[in-house]
Amino acid sequence: MNFSKYLRFAVVGACALASCKSGPPTATKPGKYSSTTGIDYNTEEGMKVADYKGIPEGPGLIFIEGGRTVLGSQEEDVTMTHDNVERTVTIASFYMDEAEVANIHWLEYLHYIRKDSSEEFYQSALPDTTVWARELSFNDPYVDYYLRYPGFRFFPVVGVSWLQANDYCTWRTSKVNETLASNADGGGGGGGLFKKKKKGGDAAEGTDGDGKAKIAIENGNTLPNYRLPTEAEWEYAAQALIGTQETGNENQENKRIYPWDGRQVRNPYGGKMGQFLANFKRGRGDYAGIAGSLNDGAMITEYIYAYPPNDYGLYNMSGNVNEWVQDIYRPLSFEDVEDLNPFRRNGFLDPSEKYDKKGYQSLIDDHVRVYKGGSWRDVAYWLSPGTRRFMAEDSATATIGFRCAMINAGSNK
């Protein structure tokens, strides 16, 4: 009798030790049974818990580690707008395209929506190539050739409005997840993400009729939405102050006017000393330098991987083209938004009725969006990440493009 009691205690103790050794459950190691009910997972009656190894890798994205920073204009406010005063905020980690969306990417988008969507939507997705046309300038070749000529494949797409850029993000999300679904099915056809549900599949449990994990949020095998970055995310990523930080130092002791060190726009090191670090307008009538000694080398836009990347690995966060961000414009957003993941999605606390657009006293309403970064046609002042301008969300120019961002799902950092 005593022996059996001791044996029972020994077994319980061994189980307790084994439990301590394995540690508490985590997202990637949830265990075989519920830590609150003790009911087994993945049985006929139990809840299905899929294997999870972290967020799938999104094509073209770079991980941006978040943290505390000081946002706002680092340059003298020569426009006297005072619309981006310095303040301390915290930005959660996220993902961002390493380069601007290029002509070839937009042509791919047009290719698929022409097959899958209405002619009306296809027409609405065409960039406005007439943004190159000028009454007193011979830019006619760019009107016809810039978007479609092979030599411009990896130049940033322009002539797209904020609304068009958002539509592209929606399509890209769908297409990437459709590809993930196809790969999960062993490359078999059948519509990928949007294929019909098999008989016997249990949508609530996250499996199909064969017991395989479906593409679903609960299974962690789908990517979050591609989207335009918020203004705060864009500015934080452009600063890339992670490259100035000493290991173990919790104080941010360095600032940058541009996405690189120093106060100059030329490379101060090595064999490329003196070369410009971005594509911008040097001065009146000077877009590229002189023949035989071209400097930034670009009279209009440039290859999306030209010039050195910043310390996050992002290309052309200053110059080449300005970039759309999510936020609507308000001059005092820096006062209104929160200090954790700041973002202005609408006119909350600063309604458009305060601005007399109908009386032609203001350009501000709920349909003007912020763009940042400076372009091939801008002087160096606009290359500073803290500068900001705005334009109607349905408008487009030859100096504005965009890149996509994505949340870091499943993380509180």
C-alpha positions as CSV (number, residue, x, y, z in Angstrom):
1,M,0.0,0.0,0.0
2,N,2.7,2.4,1.0
3,F,4.8,1.5,-2.0
4,S,2.0,2.3,-4.4
5,K,1.4,5.6,-2.7
6,Y,5.1,6.5,-3.0
7,L,5.1,5.4,-6.6
8,R,2.2,7.7,-7.3
9,F,3.9,10.6,-5.7
10,A,7.0,9.9,-7.7
11,V,5.1,9.9,-11.0
12,V,3.4,13.2,-10.1
13,G,6.7,14.7,-9.2
14,A,8.3,13.5,-12.4
15,C,5.5,15.1,-14.4
16,A,5.9,18.3,-12.5
17,L,9.6,18.4,-13.2
18,A,9.0,17.7,-16.9
19,S,6.5,20.5,-17.0
20,C,9.0,22.9,-15.4
21,K,11.7,21.9,-17.8
22,S,9.6,22.6,-20.9
23,G,8.7,26.0,-19.5
24,P,5.4,28.0,-19.9
25,P,3.5,27.8,-23.2
26,T,4.3,30.2,-25.9
27,A,2.8,31.2,-29.3
28,T,5.2,28.8,-31.1
29,K,5.0,26.1,-28.4
30,P,1.5,26.2,-27.1
31,G,1.7,22.6,-25.7
32,K,-0.6,19.6,-26.3
33,Y,-3.4,20.7,-24.1
34,S,-5.0,23.9,-22.7
35,S,-3.2,25.4,-19.7
36,T,-6.6,26.6,-18.3
37,T,-8.9,23.6,-19.0
38,G,-6.5,20.8,-19.4
39,I,-8.4,19.7,-22.6
40,D,-6.2,18.3,-25.3
41,Y,-5.7,20.3,-28.5
42,N,-6.0,18.8,-32.0
43,T,-8.3,15.9,-31.1
44,E,-11.6,15.1,-32.7
45,E,-13.5,17.1,-30.1
46,G,-10.7,19.5,-29.1
47,M,-9.8,22.9,-30.6
48,K,-7.4,22.8,-33.5
49,V,-4.2,24.7,-32.8
50,A,-2.0,25.0,-35.9
51,D,1.8,25.0,-35.9
52,Y,3.2,28.6,-35.9
53,K,6.7,29.6,-36.6
54,G,6.2,33.4,-36.9
55,I,4.9,35.8,-39.6
56,P,5.6,34.6,-43.1
57,E,8.2,36.6,-45.0
58,G,6.6,39.3,-47.2
59,P,8.3,39.9,-50.6
60,G,10.4,43.1,-50.7
61,L,10.0,44.0,-47.1
62,I,12.6,45.1,-44.5
63,F,12.0,44.8,-40.8
64,I,12.1,48.1,-39.0
65,E,12.7,47.7,-35.3
66,G,10.6,50.2,-33.4
67,G,11.3,52.3,-30.3
68,R,11.4,55.7,-28.8
69,T,12.4,58.6,-31.0
70,V,12.0,62.4,-31.5
71,L,9.9,63.2,-34.5
72,G,9.7,66.6,-36.1
73,S,11.6,69.0,-38.3
74,Q,15.3,68.9,-37.8
75,E,15.8,71.8,-40.2
76,E,15.0,75.5,-40.0
77,D,11.4,76.0,-40.8
78,V,11.9,78.2,-43.9
79,T,8.3,77.8,-44.9
80,M,7.1,79.1,-41.5
81,T,4.4,76.5,-41.3
82,H,5.4,75.2,-37.8
83,D,3.4,72.0,-38.6
84,N,5.9,69.4,-37.3
85,V,7.3,70.6,-34.0
86,E,9.7,68.2,-32.3
87,R,8.2,65.7,-29.8
88,T,9.0,62.3,-28.3
89,V,7.0,59.3,-29.4
90,T,7.2,55.6,-29.6
91,I,6.7,53.6,-32.8
92,A,6.0,49.9,-32.8
93,S,8.1,47.6,-35.0
94,F,6.8,47.2,-38.6
95,Y,7.9,46.2,-42.1
96,M,8.5,48.5,-45.0
97,D,9.4,48.1,-48.7
98,E,13.2,48.4,-49.2
99,A,12.6,50.5,-52.3
100,E,9.8,52.5,-54.0
101,V,7.2,50.7,-56.0
102,A,8.5,50.7,-59.6
103,N,7.0,50.9,-63.0
104,I,7.4,47.1,-63.5
105,H,5.4,46.5,-60.3
106,W,2.6,48.7,-61.5
107,L,2.6,47.1,-64.9
108,E,2.3,43.7,-63.2
109,Y,-0.7,45.1,-61.2
110,L,-2.3,46.3,-64.4
111,H,-1.7,42.9,-66.0
112,Y,-3.6,41.0,-63.4
113,I,-6.5,43.4,-62.8
114,R,-7.1,43.5,-66.5
115,K,-7.7,39.8,-66.3
116,D,-9.6,39.7,-63.0
117,S,-11.4,43.1,-62.8
118,S,-13.8,45.2,-64.8
119,E,-12.6,47.5,-67.6
120,E,-13.8,50.5,-65.6
121,F,-11.5,49.6,-62.6
122,Y,-8.6,48.9,-65.0
123,Q,-9.0,52.3,-66.5
124,S,-9.1,53.9,-63.0
125,A,-5.8,52.2,-62.2
126,L,-3.8,53.6,-65.1
127,P,-1.3,56.2,-64.0
128,D,-1.7,59.7,-65.3
129,T,1.3,59.9,-67.7
130,T,0.3,63.4,-68.7
131,V,1.9,64.6,-65.4
132,W,5.1,64.8,-67.4
133,A,3.6,67.2,-69.9
134,R,4.6,70.8,-69.5
135,E,3.5,73.7,-71.7
136,L,7.0,75.2,-71.8
137,S,9.2,72.1,-71.6
138,F,9.9,69.3,-74.0
139,N,9.0,66.3,-71.7
140,D,6.9,64.6,-74.3
141,P,9.1,61.5,-74.4
142,Y,8.3,60.7,-70.8
143,V,4.6,60.9,-71.4
144,D,4.8,58.1,-73.9
145,Y,7.8,56.1,-72.6
146,Y,8.3,56.5,-68.9
147,L,5.8,53.9,-67.7
148,R,6.2,51.2,-70.3
149,Y,9.6,51.4,-71.9
150,P,11.8,48.5,-70.6
151,G,14.7,50.9,-69.7
152,F,12.5,52.5,-67.1
153,R,11.3,49.2,-65.5
154,F,12.9,49.8,-62.1
155,F,12.3,53.5,-61.9
156,P,9.6,54.6,-59.4
157,V,6.1,54.7,-60.7
158,V,4.7,58.3,-60.7
159,G,1.4,59.8,-61.8
160,V,-0.5,57.7,-59.2
161,S,-2.8,59.3,-56.7
162,W,-3.1,58.4,-53.0
163,L,-6.4,56.5,-53.8
164,Q,-4.7,54.5,-56.6
165,A,-1.8,53.6,-54.2
166,N,-4.2,52.3,-51.7
167,D,-5.9,50.1,-54.3
168,Y,-2.5,48.7,-55.2
169,C,-1.9,47.8,-51.5
170,T,-5.2,45.9,-51.4
171,W,-4.4,44.0,-54.6
172,R,-0.9,43.2,-53.4
173,T,-2.2,41.8,-50.1
174,S,-4.6,39.6,-52.0
175,K,-2.0,38.4,-54.5
176,V,0.7,37.6,-52.0
177,N,-1.6,35.7,-49.8
178,E,-3.0,33.8,-52.8
179,T,0.6,32.8,-53.6
180,L,1.1,31.6,-50.0
181,A,-2.1,29.6,-50.2
182,S,-1.0,28.0,-53.5
183,N,2.4,27.1,-52.0
184,A,0.7,25.6,-48.9
185,D,-1.3,23.4,-51.2
186,G,1.8,22.1,-53.0
187,G,1.5,24.5,-55.9
188,G,-1.8,23.0,-57.1
189,G,-4.2,25.3,-58.9
190,G,-7.6,26.3,-57.9
191,G,-7.7,29.9,-57.1
192,G,-5.4,30.1,-54.1
193,L,-6.8,32.3,-51.3
194,F,-10.2,32.5,-52.9
195,K,-10.7,28.8,-53.8
196,K,-14.0,27.1,-52.9
197,K,-14.2,25.4,-49.5
198,K,-14.0,21.6,-49.7
199,K,-16.9,19.6,-48.3
200,G,-16.3,18.5,-44.7
201,G,-14.0,21.4,-44.0
202,D,-14.5,23.1,-40.6
203,A,-13.9,26.8,-41.1
204,A,-14.2,27.6,-37.4
205,E,-11.4,25.1,-36.6
206,G,-9.1,26.3,-39.4
207,T,-8.8,23.1,-41.4
208,D,-10.0,21.9,-44.7
209,G,-11.6,18.6,-45.6
210,D,-8.3,16.8,-45.7
211,G,-7.3,18.1,-42.2
212,K,-4.7,20.5,-43.6
213,A,-4.4,24.0,-42.1
214,K,-6.3,26.6,-44.1
215,I,-5.0,30.0,-44.9
216,A,-6.5,31.9,-42.0
217,I,-5.5,34.5,-39.4
218,E,-5.9,31.9,-36.7
219,N,-3.3,29.7,-38.3
220,G,-0.7,32.5,-38.7
221,N,0.0,31.4,-42.3
222,T,-1.3,34.6,-43.9
223,L,0.3,38.0,-44.2
224,P,-1.3,41.1,-42.7
225,N,-2.4,43.9,-45.1
226,Y,0.1,45.8,-47.2
227,R,-0.7,49.5,-46.7
228,L,0.8,52.9,-46.9
229,P,3.0,53.7,-43.9
230,T,1.8,56.2,-41.4
231,E,3.6,59.5,-41.4
232,A,5.2,58.7,-38.1
233,E,6.4,55.3,-39.4
234,W,7.8,56.8,-42.5
235,E,9.6,59.6,-40.7
236,Y,11.0,57.1,-38.1
237,A,12.2,54.7,-40.8
238,A,13.8,57.5,-42.8
239,Q,15.7,58.8,-39.8
240,A,17.2,55.3,-39.2
241,L,18.9,56.4,-36.0
242,I,19.5,52.8,-35.1
243,G,22.8,53.3,-37.0
244,T,23.9,55.9,-34.6
245,Q,23.1,54.0,-31.4
246,E,25.8,52.6,-29.1
247,T,25.1,49.1,-27.7
248,G,23.6,49.3,-24.3
249,N,23.1,53.1,-24.4
250,E,19.4,54.0,-23.8
251,N,19.9,57.6,-24.7
252,Q,19.5,58.8,-28.2
253,E,22.5,61.2,-28.3
254,N,22.6,61.8,-32.1
255,K,20.3,63.4,-34.5
256,R,20.2,63.5,-38.3
257,I,19.1,66.2,-40.7
258,Y,18.9,63.6,-43.5
259,P,18.8,59.8,-43.5
260,W,22.6,59.8,-43.3
261,D,25.1,61.3,-40.9
262,G,26.4,64.8,-41.2
263,R,25.0,68.1,-42.4
264,Q,26.0,67.7,-46.0
265,V,24.3,65.9,-49.0
266,R,27.6,64.6,-50.4
267,N,29.4,61.3,-49.6
268,P,32.3,62.2,-47.3
269,Y,34.1,58.9,-47.5
270,G,36.1,56.6,-49.9
271,G,36.2,56.4,-53.6
272,K,32.8,58.0,-54.0
273,M,33.7,61.1,-51.9
274,G,31.9,64.1,-53.2
275,Q,29.1,62.2,-54.8
276,F,25.6,63.1,-53.9
277,L,23.7,60.7,-51.6
278,A,20.3,61.4,-53.1
279,N,18.5,62.5,-56.3
280,F,17.4,66.1,-55.9
281,K,17.6,69.5,-57.6
282,R,20.9,71.2,-56.8
283,G,19.8,74.7,-57.7
284,R,17.9,76.7,-60.3
285,G,18.3,74.8,-63.6
286,D,20.7,72.3,-62.2
287,Y,19.2,68.8,-62.0
288,A,22.3,66.5,-62.5
289,G,25.5,68.4,-62.9
290,I,27.5,69.0,-66.1
291,A,28.4,66.6,-68.9
292,G,31.5,64.7,-68.2
293,S,31.1,65.2,-64.5
294,L,27.5,64.4,-63.7
295,N,26.9,64.1,-60.0
296,D,23.6,62.6,-58.9
297,G,23.4,61.7,-62.5
298,A,19.6,61.9,-62.8
299,M,17.8,64.6,-64.6
300,I,14.4,63.1,-63.6
301,T,13.8,60.0,-61.5
302,E,16.5,57.3,-60.9
303,Y,16.8,53.6,-60.5
304,I,15.1,52.6,-57.2
305,Y,18.2,51.0,-55.8
306,A,20.5,53.9,-56.7
307,Y,22.4,55.7,-53.9
308,P,23.4,54.0,-50.6
309,P,20.6,52.7,-48.4
310,N,20.1,54.1,-44.9
311,D,20.9,52.1,-41.8
312,Y,17.6,50.1,-42.0
313,G,18.5,49.1,-45.5
314,L,15.9,51.4,-47.2
315,Y,16.7,53.0,-50.5
316,N,15.8,56.6,-51.5
317,M,14.1,57.7,-48.3
318,S,15.2,61.1,-49.4
319,G,15.0,62.3,-53.0
320,N,14.0,60.5,-56.2
321,V,10.3,60.8,-55.6
322,N,8.2,62.1,-52.7
323,E,6.1,59.3,-51.1
324,W,2.5,59.2,-50.0
325,V,1.7,58.3,-46.4
326,Q,-1.6,57.3,-44.8
327,D,-2.3,60.5,-42.8
328,I,-4.7,63.2,-43.7
329,Y,-3.1,66.6,-43.3
330,R,-3.6,69.0,-40.4
331,P,-1.1,71.7,-39.4
332,L,-1.4,70.9,-35.7
333,S,-1.4,67.1,-35.9
334,F,1.8,67.0,-33.7
335,E,-0.3,68.5,-30.9
336,D,-3.3,66.2,-31.3
337,V,-2.1,62.7,-32.0
338,E,-1.0,60.3,-29.3
339,D,2.6,59.6,-28.4
340,L,2.3,55.8,-29.1
341,N,2.0,55.0,-32.8
342,P,0.7,58.5,-33.7
343,F,-1.6,58.7,-36.7
344,R,-4.3,61.0,-38.0
345,R,-6.9,59.1,-39.9
346,N,-9.6,61.8,-40.0
347,G,-10.5,65.3,-38.6
348,F,-11.0,64.2,-35.0
349,L,-10.2,67.1,-32.7
350,D,-9.5,69.3,-35.8
351,P,-12.6,69.1,-38.0
352,S,-12.4,70.3,-41.6
353,E,-15.2,72.8,-40.9
354,K,-12.6,75.0,-39.1
355,Y,-10.9,75.5,-42.5
356,D,-12.8,77.6,-45.0
357,K,-12.1,75.7,-48.2
358,K,-15.4,76.6,-49.8
359,G,-14.6,80.2,-49.3
360,Y,-11.1,79.7,-50.9
361,Q,-9.4,80.6,-47.6
362,S,-7.8,77.2,-47.2
363,L,-6.8,74.0,-49.1
364,I,-7.4,71.8,-46.1
365,D,-10.3,69.2,-45.9
366,D,-10.6,65.5,-45.1
367,H,-9.3,64.5,-48.5
368,V,-5.8,66.0,-48.5
369,R,-3.0,63.6,-47.7
370,V,0.6,64.0,-46.5
371,Y,3.6,63.3,-48.7
372,K,7.2,63.3,-47.6
373,G,10.8,62.8,-48.7
374,G,11.6,65.3,-51.4
375,S,12.1,64.4,-55.1
376,W,14.2,64.9,-58.2
377,R,12.6,68.3,-58.6
378,D,13.0,69.5,-55.0
379,V,15.9,71.4,-53.4
380,A,17.8,69.8,-50.5
381,Y,15.5,71.3,-47.8
382,W,12.8,68.8,-48.6
383,L,15.1,65.8,-48.2
384,S,14.9,66.1,-44.4
385,P,12.5,63.5,-43.0
386,G,10.7,66.0,-40.8
387,T,9.4,68.2,-43.7
388,R,5.9,67.6,-44.8
389,R,3.5,68.7,-47.6
390,F,0.1,67.8,-48.6
391,M,-2.1,67.3,-51.7
392,A,-5.5,66.1,-52.6
393,E,-5.8,62.3,-52.4
394,D,-7.1,62.0,-56.0
395,S,-4.3,64.1,-57.5
396,A,-1.0,62.9,-59.0
397,T,2.3,64.5,-60.1
398,A,5.6,63.4,-61.7
399,T,7.3,63.8,-58.3
400,I,5.2,61.6,-56.0
401,G,5.4,57.8,-55.7
402,F,5.0,55.5,-52.8
403,R,6.2,52.3,-51.0
404,C,4.2,49.9,-48.8
405,A,4.4,49.0,-45.2
406,M,3.0,46.2,-43.0
407,I,2.4,45.7,-39.3
408,N,4.6,43.3,-37.3
409,A,1.8,40.9,-36.4
410,G,1.9,38.8,-33.2
411,S,4.3,41.1,-31.4
412,N,3.9,43.8,-28.8
413,K,7.2,45.5,-29.8
